[in-house]
Amino acid sequence: MSETAFNLTLQPRFCETDALGHINNTVIPVWFEAAREPIFKIFNPTQDLSKWNLIVAGFTIGFSAPTYFASDVEVKTWVSRIGNSSFELTQSCWQNGKKTAEAQTTMVHYDYANEKSQPLSAEIKAQLALLTGE
C-alpha cells in the first residue's frame, strides 16, 4: 500500500456472517465508515459531535468476491477527488490478497447550523492531497 493512503485491519465477527456463510453485504459499508476515522480527525481532531462538520452526500459500492469469517480483512482508504466543498474517498476491502469490495463515498464539508456546505480551506485541501494515492 502506498504511503498516500491508510488502512484498517479488521477481524470479521461470526455475527456478521449471513445464511450463505459470508460477511453480509450490509456490514462492509459499516467497516468502510470505521476506516474513515483518520479523515474525520482532519476535520474534527477531537471528534466532538457538537462541532461535527462532515456529511455523506453519496455512496456507491461494488462487490467483487465474498468476504468470509475467520480471516482478517484490510480496508484501504484514499482520497480520489478534491473539490471546492466536497471530496471523494475510494475504499477497498481485501481478504487473503483478494479485493472483495470497493466503494466511493462523497463527503461534504458541512455547516449543520446553517444547513449548507462550506468551502474546504487550503489547509484541509493540502492534508487531503497527501492521501490521494492507492
C-alpha positions in Angstrom: 0.0 0.0 0.0 1.2 3.5 -0.8 2.2 6.0 1.9 -0.5 8.3 0.5 -3.3 6.0 1.7 -4.2 4.4 5.0 -5.6 1.1 6.2 -7.6 -0.6 8.9 -7.3 -4.3 9.6 -10.5 -5.9 11.0 -11.2 -9.4 12.2 -14.7 -10.3 11.0 -17.1 -11.4 13.7 -19.2 -14.5 13.5 -22.3 -12.4 14.0 -21.5 -10.5 10.7 -22.0 -13.7 8.6 -25.2 -14.4 6.8 -27.1 -17.6 5.9 -24.8 -18.1 2.9 -21.7 -18.2 5.1 -20.1 -15.0 4.1 -20.0 -11.5 5.6 -23.3 -9.8 4.9 -23.2 -7.0 2.3 -24.7 -4.6 4.9 -21.6 -5.0 7.1 -19.0 -3.8 4.7 -20.3 -0.2 4.5 -20.0 -0.1 8.3 -16.4 -1.2 8.0 -15.8 1.5 5.4 -17.2 4.1 7.8 -14.9 2.9 10.6 -11.9 3.2 8.3 -12.8 6.9 7.6 -11.9 7.9 11.1 -8.5 9.4 10.0 -10.4 11.7 7.6 -12.8 12.7 10.4 -9.8 13.7 12.5 -8.6 16.1 9.8 -11.9 18.0 10.0 -12.6 17.5 13.7 -9.5 16.4 15.6 -11.3 16.0 18.9 -14.2 14.1 17.4 -16.5 16.4 19.2 -20.0 15.7 17.8 -21.3 19.1 18.7 -18.7 20.5 16.2 -19.3 17.9 13.5 -18.7 19.3 10.0 -18.9 16.5 7.5 -21.9 14.8 5.8 -22.1 11.9 3.4 -23.6 13.1 0.1 -23.4 9.8 -1.7 -22.1 6.3 -1.6 -21.7 3.5 -4.2 -20.3 0.1 -3.6 -19.4 -2.8 -5.8 -18.8 -6.3 -4.5 -16.3 -8.4 -6.5 -16.0 -11.5 -4.3 -17.4 -12.8 -1.0 -15.7 -11.8 2.3 -15.6 -14.6 4.9 -15.4 -15.1 8.6 -12.2 -16.2 10.3 -9.7 -14.3 8.1 -8.6 -10.7 8.7 -9.8 -8.0 6.3 -7.8 -5.0 5.3 -9.7 -1.8 4.4 -7.6 0.6 2.3 -8.7 4.2 2.0 -7.5 7.1 -0.1 -8.8 10.4 -1.4 -9.8 10.1 -5.1 -11.1 13.6 -5.7 -10.9 17.0 -4.0 -13.4 19.7 -4.9 -14.4 23.1 -3.5 -16.5 21.9 -0.6 -16.6 18.2 -1.2 -14.2 15.3 -1.7 -14.4 11.7 -2.7 -12.9 8.7 -0.9 -12.3 5.4 -2.5 -12.1 2.4 -0.2 -11.4 -1.2 -0.9 -11.8 -4.3 1.2 -9.1 -7.0 0.9 -9.0 -10.5 2.3 -6.2 -13.0 1.7 -4.8 -10.8 -1.1 -8.1 -10.6 -2.9 -10.2 -7.5 -3.3 -13.8 -8.3 -2.3 -15.4 -4.8 -2.4 -14.8 -1.2 -3.4 -16.7 1.9 -2.6 -16.7 5.6 -3.5 -18.1 8.0 -0.9 -18.7 11.7 -1.5 -18.1 13.7 1.7 -19.2 17.4 2.0 -17.7 19.9 4.4 -21.0 21.0 6.0 -22.3 23.6 8.4 -25.2 22.0 10.2 -26.3 25.2 11.9 -26.9 26.9 8.5 -27.7 23.7 6.6 -25.2 24.4 3.8 -21.9 23.3 2.5 -18.7 25.1 3.4 -15.6 25.5 1.2 -12.6 23.4 2.0 -9.8 25.5 3.4 -6.4 25.5 1.7 -5.0 23.7 4.8 -7.7 21.0 4.6 -7.1 20.6 0.9 -3.4 20.2 1.5 -4.0 17.5 4.1 -6.4 15.6 1.8 -3.9 15.9 -1.1 -1.4 13.9 1.0 -3.8 11.0 0.8 -4.5 10.8 -2.9 -2.7 7.5 -3.8 -3.7 3.9 -3.7 
